[in-house]
Amino acid sequence: MNNFSASAKKLARASSTLASLGLPAMLLLGSPPAACQVVALDGSVPGTARAHAGRQPDPSRDEARLSWPTATRLAGTVALVGASVLLDRPADRWAIRHHLNGAIRILRAVGDDAPIALATLAAGDALFRSDSDDGQVAWQAVKASVATATIVEITKIGVDRSRPTQERGASDFGHEKRADSSFPSLHTAVAWSVITPYAERYDAPWLYGLAALTNFSRVAGRDHWLSDTIAGAAIGWWTGDLFHRRSVADGQSTASVFIMPHGLG
């Protein structure tokens, strides 16, 4: 019972902190303006409606992004993870010097709590708004997070890398419980998997900054090497992107409100 109360308090604190940072209504309460469009009978969108409809998802951006060759994106991902390995030790030395700094500790707390808070908010949105466009985006985020967690746990068993706090170095493998492997970062992977469908659906790339905060917190707290978090982010992004791509391919569309001669329909 005490563990449940502690978890509830931790989630409440994380949600409150994320809200204070300006987490948008699209994630906390959904985003009706982006999912609702006023359309006249002739198919046009009245000027006043356009003025108040908010920022609509841009289908052309989805089409352009989906046309990127998978091989190119995969090569870029591998190169990024590989390059981050070279920064593992410098980043850890920085963390040793600064991890007790007051501001750093606050950012660490937010970044560490973000994945569970984001996943819980998305699950609630998917459950209570399942018949809306926003609810469907949330459902893609939930599925992506579950798939990501599964991939990460399997990868951990295969890699079995020591964590920075074990002081064995970034190239040490095979000394700890495989399920506790440092590579890749589960927190980071889940954060990116939940954020990606929202960021892509609503053309809000700034949301990736919130996911990147988890990368920072896991490195600053010496819970992971930098490359662990980059690999986790890559897994989360690829999985979230996959589920979003599938929803686009399935024809998930924006809801419309039609202006009828005697009212709305």
Residue, then its C-alpha position, 0 to 999 in steps of 0.5 A: m500500500n505504501n508503494f502504491s501511495a508513493s507511486a501515486k504521489k510521484l505521478a502526481r508530481a511529474s504531471s504537475t511539473l510537466a503541466s507547469l512547463g507548458l505541456p500542450a493541451m493536445l497531450l493533456l486534454g487532446s487538441p480539438p482544434a487540430a481534429c475538427q474542421v468547419v466545412a461548407l456544403d460546397g467543400s470550402v472552409p469559411g474564412t472565419a472558420r479558418a481564422h479560428a480553427g487553429r493550426q491544422p496538421d499538414p498532410s504534405r509534410d507527412e507525405a514528404r517525410l514518408s517518402w524519405p528512403t528507409a535505408t537513408r534514415l536507418a543509416g543516419t540513425v546508426a551513424l548518430v548512435g555510433a558517433s555518440v559512443l565517442l562522447d560517452r566518457p566526456a559526457d560522464r565526466w561532465a555528469i560527475r562534476h555537475h550532477l549535484n548542481g541544484a538546477i541539474r537535480i530539478l531537470r533530472a527529476v523532471g526528465d526521470d518522471a516524464p516517461i511514466a507521466l507521458a505514457t499515463l496521460a496518453a493512456g488516459d486520453a486513448l481510453f476516454r477519447s477513443d472515438s476522437d482523432d486525438g484519442q486515436v493519436a494517443w492510442q498510437a502513442v500507447k501502442a508504440s510505448v508498449a512495443t518500445a519497452t518490449i524491444v528495449e528489454i530484449t535488447k538489454i538481455g543481449v547487450d548486458r552493458s555496465r552502468p556508469t555508476q559501476e565504474r567499470g568504463a563505457s566498454d564493459f559488458g557482461h558483469e551485471k544482471r542482463a535485465d539491468s543492462s545500461f544499453p539501451s535506456l528504457h526511460t528515454a525510449v519510452a519518452w520518445s515513443v510516446i512523443t513521436p506520434y503527437a509531434e508528427r501528427y500535429d507538426a510540433p517538433w518542439l515536443y521532442g525537446l521534452a523527450a530529450l530532457t529524459n536523455f539529459s536526465r539519464v546522463a546527468g544522473r549517471d544512470h546511463w552512458l550518452s550512447d545508451t540514451i541516443a540508442g533509446a531515443a532512436i528505438g522510441w522514435w522509430t517505433g513511434d514513427l512506425f505506428h504513426r505511419r501505419s495510422v496515416a496509411d490506414g487513412q486516419s482523417t481529420a474530423s469535420v463539422f459541416i455547415m447545413p442550411h439550418g445549422l451544423g451537421 
